Amino acid sequence: MLIWMSQSAYPTMIWQTYDYYYDLTGAYFGAKSACEPIHVQWNPASKIVKVINNKNYPLQEVTVEASIYNTDGKQIATKKATVKVAPTNISDVFTTMEDTTGLSFLRLKLYDHGKLLSANEYMVGDYTLLNKLPSSSVIITKKGNRTYTIKNNSTHTPAVGIRLQLKDSKGNQILPAIISDSYFSLMQGEEKEIKTDVDGQLVATAYN
């Protein structure tokens, strides 16, 4: 089934969640995150962090954590709070990133007694400073069948906008292929588990 504006009729850079060649775009992963039934997000206009609960049961005593990182990929501030959210409802938690200069990275996480329910990230400030970030070092370790660990091995910079691709033995991209996440950022020493639905060589390319 094809949904209007989900894909383009010819190669293009706009209005698509997957492209002409069935490669998943950044919009696909953004929409995937935004549409999760339990979601933590930040409103850049009001600076308020919110928890959205689209389930038919309440969230009891869930913990929201907001962490701010600088352009070195180092955490410079953190904030936590516990909140209750009624079924099919939204709760405001706290404000963050009230004063922003330069470029910062905001990382949000929502936990239910240690279990991660939702995670979200934002780049805030002067985006042109992304072009001045040092080159990052991203390493991939295969953990098991179609399961990988992606790590930012840099000690001085975040790895921003990491794009993942599956390639065959000849270096050709394998399409279509579902990857659990892509176009994400990792701070200093941070790692992330990734799953794929087909076999191949996983390749990572960061913006920096």
C-alpha positions in Angstrom: 0.0 0.0 0.0 1.3 3.5 -0.9 0.2 6.5 1.2 0.1 9.9 -0.4 3.3 11.8 0.2 5.0 8.9 2.0 7.3 8.4 -1.0 8.3 10.3 -4.2 7.6 9.3 -7.7 11.1 10.1 -8.8 14.4 10.9 -7.0 14.0 14.0 -4.8 15.0 15.5 -1.5 11.6 16.5 -0.1 8.2 15.1 1.2 9.1 11.5 1.6 9.7 9.0 4.4 11.4 6.6 2.0 12.9 7.5 -1.3 12.7 6.3 -4.9 15.1 3.4 -4.1 13.2 2.4 -0.9 15.9 3.9 1.4 14.6 5.2 4.7 15.0 8.9 5.1 15.5 11.0 8.3 11.7 11.9 8.1 10.9 8.2 8.5 12.8 7.9 11.8 11.5 11.3 13.0 7.9 10.2 12.4 8.5 6.8 14.0 9.7 8.5 17.2 7.0 11.1 17.2 4.2 8.5 16.7 5.2 6.2 19.6 2.3 5.8 22.0 4.3 6.9 25.1 6.5 9.8 24.2 8.6 12.5 25.8 9.1 15.7 23.9 10.2 19.4 24.3 8.3 22.4 23.1 10.9 24.9 21.7 8.5 27.8 21.9 7.4 27.4 25.6 10.6 25.5 26.6 8.4 22.9 28.4 9.1 19.2 28.5 6.0 17.1 28.1 5.0 13.5 28.4 2.3 12.1 26.0 0.4 9.0 27.0 -1.8 7.6 24.2 -2.3 4.3 26.1 -5.6 3.4 27.8 -3.9 3.1 31.2 -2.2 5.8 33.4 1.5 6.2 33.8 2.3 6.2 37.5 5.4 7.8 38.9 7.4 7.8 35.6 10.7 9.7 35.6 11.8 12.3 33.1 15.4 13.1 32.6 16.7 16.1 30.6 20.4 16.3 29.9 22.2 19.2 28.1 25.4 18.6 26.2 27.9 21.1 24.7 29.7 20.9 21.4 32.4 18.8 23.0 29.8 16.2 23.7 30.1 16.7 27.5 27.1 16.9 29.8 26.8 20.3 31.3 23.4 20.2 33.0 20.8 17.7 33.9 17.3 17.8 35.4 14.9 15.1 36.7 11.3 15.0 37.8 8.6 12.4 38.5 5.2 12.7 36.9 1.9 11.0 36.6 0.0 11.0 33.2 -3.6 10.0 32.8 -4.7 7.7 30.0 -4.8 9.5 26.5 -3.5 12.6 28.1 -0.5 15.0 28.3 1.4 16.2 31.3 3.8 19.2 31.5 6.9 18.3 33.5 9.4 21.2 33.7 11.1 23.9 31.6 14.6 23.5 30.2 16.9 25.2 27.8 15.6 28.6 28.8 18.8 30.5 27.8 20.6 29.2 24.8 23.8 30.5 23.3 25.9 28.9 20.7 24.9 25.3 20.0 23.7 22.7 22.5 22.2 19.2 22.4 19.2 18.3 24.5 18.6 14.7 25.4 15.3 13.5 26.9 14.6 10.1 28.5 11.5 8.7 30.1 11.8 5.9 32.5 9.4 3.6 34.4 11.3 2.3 37.4 14.5 2.0 35.3 12.9 0.8 32.1 13.4 3.2 29.2 10.0 4.1 27.7 10.9 6.9 25.3 14.0 8.9 24.3 14.2 12.1 22.2 16.9 14.5 21.2 17.2 18.1 19.9 19.8 20.4 18.5 19.3 23.9 19.9 20.9 27.1 18.8 23.1 28.1 15.9 23.1 25.2 13.5 25.9 26.6 11.4 28.3 25.6 14.3 27.7 22.0 13.2 30.1 22.7 10.4 32.9 23.6 12.9 32.6 20.3 14.9 35.8 18.1 14.8 35.6 14.8 13.0 34.1 12.0 15.1 35.0 8.4 15.3 32.1 5.9 15.1 32.8 2.2 15.6 30.4 -0.7 14.9 30.5 -4.0 16.8 28.3 -6.9 15.8 26.7 -8.4 18.9 24.7 -11.2 17.4 22.3 -12.1 14.6 21.4 -8.8 13.0 22.2 -6.9 16.2 24.9 -4.3 16.5 26.4 -1.7 18.9 27.1 1.7 17.5 29.6 3.7 19.6 31.0 7.2 19.4 34.6 6.5 20.2 35.5 10.2 20.2 36.8 11.9 23.3 36.3 15.5 22.2 33.1 15.8 20.1 29.6 14.3 19.6 28.9 12.3 16.5 26.0 14.1 14.9 23.4 12.8 12.5 24.7 9.2 12.2 23.3 7.6 9.1 23.3 3.8 9.0 23.3 1.7 5.8 23.5 -2.0 5.1 25.9 -3.0 2.3 26.7 -6.3 0.6 30.2 -7.8 0.0 30.7 -5.6 -3.1 29.9 -2.4 -1.2 26.4 -1.9 -2.8 23.6 -0.7 -0.5 21.0 -3.4 0.4 17.5 -2.1 -0.3 14.9 -2.3 0.9 16.1 -2.9 4.5 14.6 -2.0 7.8 17.0 -0.6 10.4 15.7 0.1 14.0 17.2 3.6 14.0 19.3 6.0 12.0 20.1 9.7 11.7 20.7 9.9 15.5 23.5 11.5 17.5 25.8 10.0 20.1 27.7 12.0 22.8 31.2 11.3 24.0 31.6 7.5 24.6 27.9 6.9 24.2 26.6 3.8 22.4 23.4 2.5 21.0 22.0 -0.9 20.1 20.7 -1.3 16.5 18.8 -4.2 14.9 18.3 -4.9 11.2 15.8 -7.2 9.4 18.3 -8.5 6.9 22.0 -9.6 6.9 24.8 -7.4 5.6 27.6 -5.1 6.6 26.4 -2.2 8.6 28.1 1.1 7.8 27.9 4.3 9.8 28.4 7.9 8.5 28.1 10.9 10.8 27.6 14.5 9.7 31.0 15.3 11.3 
